[in-house]
Amino acid sequence: MDLLKSIQVFEQVAQQQSFSRAAESLNLVPSAVSRQINELEKWLDIRLINRTTRSLSLTEDGKAYLLKLSDIRAQVTELRRSKTQQQQIKGLIKITAPIMIGQYMLPVALAEFKELHQDVDLAISLMNRKVELVEEGFDLAIRVGHLNDSTMVARNIGNMRFKTVASPHYINIHGMPSTPKDLKNHRCLINTAVTNAKRWSYLIDGKSTVIKVAGSLEVNDSQSLKAFAIANQGIAQLPSFYVDAAIQSGELIEILSDYVPSPLPVNLLYPSQRLLSPTVRALVDYLVPFLNQQKQKW
């Protein structure tokens, strides 16, 4: 019995919902497809498919084993591909990341990786929506925030801290807010690139608390938001790495520092059901320690 061939046939039957259509797609005769399914069921000692004269459907065991068997075949295929490539680090890697991470951290890290591996092509997409890695064809993603997707492998590469800032001139004119609740009396600069843009988190009495804010200026780019804050247009909440230099120079001042929210984890993600190619593995093994070394700058 050729187990991998039987798994491939089973996948096609499940997809086509027909022995004859599966046979046509695999360039086999229907009897060969039926024989492969029978051998696989005998080997597993379970029924995978309910058959009638007019239709077929997967059993509950068939549905569960389809995922497991497809995973096995994908891993074996990847192992064969890796062997054929002889572990050469080359080819295309598709990466997605939030704009604020991509603008700040990735260029230096990826430029150095490219210097080490000049046969690797990188395609980087910066976007603030959640990307479906497998469905959209990405190899790696960087995400900010707490994760609940168990189908991904997550490697922590840092924690993003946020600061609330305004220009000295704005504070002189409008006053210094004493608590986060005072923000209702101020012009807040709204970052539409983040989820819940008009709800800012603070640590109040030891608990994470969401404060509703409002303002007449909205922008979907953190660099622009910082520029508006420097130009006396209001109060902004931004990642610390965007504003630390401006605070040091005196262009901005940090406010509400006693209520700084807990930092958000930053993770490098890739699909758990897929063996990494040598090329993607090389990038992961490079990025994790490189970005971890930058933690103090976040």
N, C-alpha and C positions, 0 to 999 in steps of 0.2 A: 504493500500500500504506500502510495506517495502522499504523505500527510499534507504537505503544503499545497499540492494540486487539489486534494479533496477540499481543503479549506477555501481555496480560490473558487471552486465550483459551488460550494455552499454559499459563499458571498454573492455570486452571480444569481443563483436561484432565489435567494432572499431579495435581491434588488429587483430582479425581473418578474418575480411572482409567477414564474412559469419555467418548467423544465425545458420546453422546446425553445423558448426565447433565450434562456441561459446557454443552451447548446449552440444556438446560432452565434451568440456573442463570443463564445469560446472556440468556435470552429470545431465542435464535436457533434457526434450523433446523440440524440436524446437518451438512448440506452446507456451510453457511456456516462452521461450526467447522473442518471438514476443509479448506476452502479457505484459511482463515487460517493453519492449521498448515503447509500446503504452501507458501504464500507466504513464511512465516517461514523454513522450511528452505531454500528457494531463495535467499532474501536472505542467509542465513548460510553457504550452501553446505555444510551438514552435515545429517545425519539426526538428528532430535531424538527421534523416537518409533518404536519397533518395533511394527508393526501385524500382527495376525493376525485371522482371522475371529471368534475368540472373546475375545481380550484384547488389551491394549496395555500397553507398558511403556516407560519412558524409556531411551534409550541412555546410555552413559557420558558422551558429549558432551551429551546432553540434561540429565543431572543437573547437570553443571558449568554449562551455560548457563542453567539455570533460576535458579540463585542470582544470576548476573550480570545477567540480564535483569530479574529481580524488583527488584534493587537500582536499576537504571536507572529503572524505572517509578516506584519509590517516591520517588526524587530528583526526577523531573519533576513528580510529584504535589505534592511539598512545595514546589517552586518556584512552581507555580500557586497553591497555597494562600497562600504568602507574598505573591505579587502581589495576590491578592484582599484579603488583610488590610492591604495598603498599609503593610506594615512596622509596624503598630500593636503596641505592647507591652501586651498584655492577655491574660487567660485564666488557666487553671489550670496550675501546675507542681507535679509530684509529686517529692518529694525523700526519699531515705533516707540515714541516717547511723548510725554506732555511737552508743550512748547517751552515752559519755563525751565525744565530739565535739559531739553535739547539745546536751548540757547546758551546755557551756563556751563554744564558739565561735559556733555558729549563731544563737542568739537576737539578739545585737547586730548581726551582719552582715545577717540577714534583716529585722530591724526597720528598719534604715536603707534597705534596698532597697525595702521596702514604702512608706516615706515618699516615695521618689522615683517609685514606680510603683504608685499606689493602685488601678489597675484590674487588677492581677495578684493572683490567688488562689494561696496556697501551701498545699500539703498535705504535712506533714512526718511521716515515720514513723521513729522511733528504734528500732533493733533491732540485736542483735549478731550475727545470722546473716548469711551471704552471701546477698544478694538478686539474683535474676535480673531485670535491669532490664526487658528487652523483654517477657518472659513475664508479669511481674507489673505492668507498666504504669507503671514509674517513668521519669522524664525524666533525673534526675541521681542520682548516688550519691557519697558520700564513703567512702573505704576506707583503712584503716590496714594497712600491711604491703607486702611485695613482691608485684607483680602478675605473673600469667602468662596473662592473658586478652587475646588479640590482637584480639578483636572489639570492644574498647572503646578510646575515646580517653581518655588519662590526662593530666591537668594537675596538676603538683605544686603543692601549696599549703602545704607545710611538712614538718617531720620531728618525730616524737613521741619525746621523751626520757623515760626512766624512772628513778626513784630508789627506793632501798630505805630505808624509814624505820621508826622505832619511837619511842615516847615515852621521855623521859629516865627516868621511873620504871621502865618495863619494863627498860631497859638496866641501871639500878642493881641491880635484883633478879636478873636473869638473865644479866648480863654482855654484853660487846660482842663480836660475832662478828668474828674477824680475817680470815677468808676466806669465800667463798661456801660452801665445804664445811662450815663450822661451823653452817650453817643447819639441819642435821639434828638439832641439839641444842636447837632453838628452836621456839616456837609461831609458825607462819606463818599469816597471814590469807589465805585462798584466794579469789581473784576469779573466780567461775565465769562471769563475762560474757566472758572471753577464752578463746581456744583453748589447750589444754594448760595449764590453770589451775595444776596442781601441778608445773609445770616452768618454772623461772625462768632466764632467760638472763643470762650475765655474760661479760665479756671477761677471760680468764685466759691469761697468757703470750701475749697478742696474738691469741688465738683465741676465737671465740664458743663458749661452753660452756654446756650445759644442766645445771642442778642440780635434782634432785628434792627437793621440799619437802612438808611435811605440817603439818596443824593441825586443831584441833577446831572452827573457826569458818569457815564458807563463806558468801559473799554475792555476789549478781550485780550490785551497784551500787558504783561507785568512791567516791562520796561517803560511803556507809555504811561502806565499808571504811576510809576515812580516819578516820571518827568512832570506829570500834573501835580503831584504832591509837592515837589520842589518849587513848582510855579505857584504855590499858595492857593491851590484850588480845593483843598480839603484834606481829610484824613484817609489814609490807606492802610490796609493790612496785607503785608507781603512777606514772602520768604526772606529770612534774614540775609541770605547771600546776595539778594538784590539791593538791600538798603544799608548794609553795614558800612560800606565805604562812604556813603552820603552822610550817615550819622557821624562818622569819624571826622569828616570835613566840615561839619556844622550845617550842611544844606538841609538836613532833616534832624529831628529829634525824636527819640522813642518815647511814646506815651503808654500809660497803662501797663508798665513793666511788672507790676505786682500781680497782674492777672494773665500773664502769658499762657496761652493754651498749650496742652501737651503736644509734643512734636508728632508728626505723622511719619510712619515707616515708608521707606522707599525700597522697592523690590525689583529685581531683575527676574522676569518670568519667561518660561518656555514650556511647551506642552509635555505633560508627564508620559503620555502614551507613545512618544516618539524618541527613539534613540538619536542622540545628537550626532550630526556628521562631525568629522574631525575639524572641519573649518569652524562650525558654530561652537564646538567645544573649546577650541582655541580662543575664540573671542570671549566666551563666558569666563574661562579661566584667567583671562587677562583683565576683564572689566571688574570682576568682583573685588580683587585686592586693590586695583587702582582706585576705584571709587570709594572703597572703605578707607583708604588713606586720606581721602578728601573730607571725611566726616566732620572734622573740626571746622571746616569752612561752610558747612550747611547751617 
